[in-house]
Amino acid sequence: MSRQKTIVSQNESFICINCGRAVPPATIGTRHRNHCPHCLWSRHVDMRTGDRRSSCRGGMVPIGIWVAGDGEWSLIHRCEKCGFLRPNRIGAEDNEGALLALALKPIAGLPFPAAPLMEGIAALHCTGEAL
């Protein structure tokens, strides 16, 4: 039995499942656009990256940012319908404010008060000690 990976090079416009905006084809750096550059949502269309064979078609919520060892950012999406998780490389046209808000989300929701931590970091910085 063959385990060939079929990648469909699809770079077409679509209407975002979340914000309803028209999303034009990607112009920079990708063979196929896989998320909305405005709100960063996607749709669960792949079983394996680029194959467009999933029948789920659920909305993929951007839940976080992953930074690879080489510094490249990827979005982490979770399917609202089936729970599937998938990283997706960010695109050159992605909303920088939305990316930053997503990256800062864990800091904004710390499970402990941040003020004492920040005071400790400031004190270390003033004394010149390494963090």
N, C-alpha and C positions, 0 to 999 in steps of 0.2 A: 504494500500500500504506500502510495506516495504522500509525502508530507510537504509538498510544495507550498511556498508562501506566495500567494497572489496579492499583489498590491495594485490597487486601482488608482491611477493618477487622476484625481478628480479635483479640479480647481474651478468650481462653478459658484455662481452667486446663490444665496439662500436667504430666507427670512429667519431671524433668530427666534428660537423656541421660547426664550425668556423675555427679551425686551421688544420683540417685534420689528426691529430695524432690519432694513435690507442690508445684507453684507455682500460686498462685491468680491470677485475673485481676488486671491492674494496676488500682490504684485512683486513682493520681495521675499526671497529665501525659502520658499516651500513649494512642493509639487501639489499639495492639497491643503486647503484650510480646514481646520478641525474644530474651531471655536469662534465665537463672536468677538471681534476686537474691541467692542464697546463695553459689554457686561461680562465677558470672558466665559459665558456658558457654552456648552457643547450639546451634542445629541449622541446617544449611544448607538453608533452605526457600525463599529468594528468589533469583530471577535478577536482578531489580531491586528496590530497596528497597520492601517491602510487598506485592509481587505474589504471593507464596506459590506460585510456579510452578516452582521447581527440583526436579528429580527426584533430586538427589544425596543429600540427607538425612543427610550426614556430620556428625560432631560438630565444632562450631566452638570451638576452644581460645582462651581470652582470652590474647593474647600481649603486649599493651601498652596504653598509654593515649595518647590524642592530645588535646591541648588546643587548641581553636579560638581565633582572635584575640579573641573576646568572652569567653574564659575558660571556655566550656562544655566539659566532659569527655566524651570518647567512648572506648568500648572498641574495641580492634582485635582482631578475631577472624580466625583462620586455620582453614580446613576441613581436618580430618585426612585426609579421603578424597581431595579434589581439589586442595587447596592454595589455594582461593579466599580472598582477603582482603576484609574488609568492616569499616567502622567502624559502631558502634552507639552511639547516645546512652545515657548512663547513666540510670538511673531513680532516683526519689526513695527507693525501697525497697531499693536495692542495698546489699549488705554493705560498709560503709565500710572495715573492716579489710582485706577482700579487694581493694578498689580501691586502697588505700594500698600494700599489699604489691606489687601489680602495677606501680604507679607507681614504686616504689623498686627494683624488680628490676634495672634497668640500673646503678644505683649499687652494689648489692650484688655485682654481677659485673664490676666494673671490670677491664680487661685490664692494669692497672698498679697498683702499690701506692698506696693512698690517703693514707697517713700523711704523706708529704712534701707533698702537695697541701694537706691540711688544715692543716699547720703554716704553709705559705705564706699561706693565707687568714687564719689566726689572726693572723699577724704584720702583714698589711695592715690588719686590723681594729683592732689595737692602736695602729697609727700613725695611724689615721684616714684613710688613703688610700682612694680609690675603687677598687672592684673592677673 
